[in-house]
Amino acid sequence: MVDTRTVNTVMPSATPTEEEIAAWQELPRDEQLRRMRQMLTSPEASTPCNTTMAEIWAEIDSDAPAHGYLPPVAAGA
């Protein structure tokens, strides 16, 4: 059973926790779409930045172990 506080507050995420995934799956499809639209129309989602995709991926890779994820292993390594 997922904590109802999580279900009430869960939003789309590129890196959800297992609890957030379970909570998202408990939401009806129309509520998932409403929350997705809300997130995509927020000022934060429409603000341009000067960060390159390479910089974003480097930050993700460096932060992944702190969240229990291992960085991908390069091919041939």
N, C-alpha and C positions, 0 to 999 in steps of 0.2 A: 504494500500500500504506500502510495506517495503522500508525503506531507501536504496537506491542503494549502499551507502557506506558499509552498513552491508552485503548486498548480495555479494559485491566484496571482503569482508574480512572474512566472516564467515568460521569457521573451526569446525571440529567435537569437541564436548565438552561433558563431563559427566554431566555438570550442565549448560545447555544453558538457556539463558533468553528467554522470549516469542518472542522477536524480532529476536533472533538468530534462534529459531525454525522455524519461518515463513520464514526467509531468506534462511535457509537450504532447506526447502520444495520448494522454488522457483527455486533452482538450478536443472539443468538436471541431471539425474542419472549418466551419465558418468563424470560430473564435481564433483558430490558428491564422487564417487569412486576415482577420481584423488586426491582430497583433503584428503580423508581418507588414501590413500597410502602414500601421502606426509607426513602426520602426523606420520604414523606408521614407516616410514623409517628415521625419524629425529633422530639425535644423542640423544636427550632427551628421546625418546621412547625406546632406546636400552641400556640405562645406568642402570645397576643394583643398587639397594639401599638396605640398611639394615633396612628399615622401615617395620614393620609387618603389616599385614592386619588389626589387631585390632587397631594399632596406626593410620592407614589411616582412618578407620571408625570413630574413636574418633575425629580426626581432622575435618572430614566432618560434624559429628553431632554438634560439637561446632561452626562451621562456618555457618551452615545452617540458623540460625535465621537472620544473617546479610544479607542474600540474599533473605529473605522473605519466607524461608521454615521452617516448624516446625519439630523438631526431631520426629522420630516415637515413638508412645506410646507403652510401653512394654505390652505384653499380660497379661491380668488379672489386669491391673492397673486401 
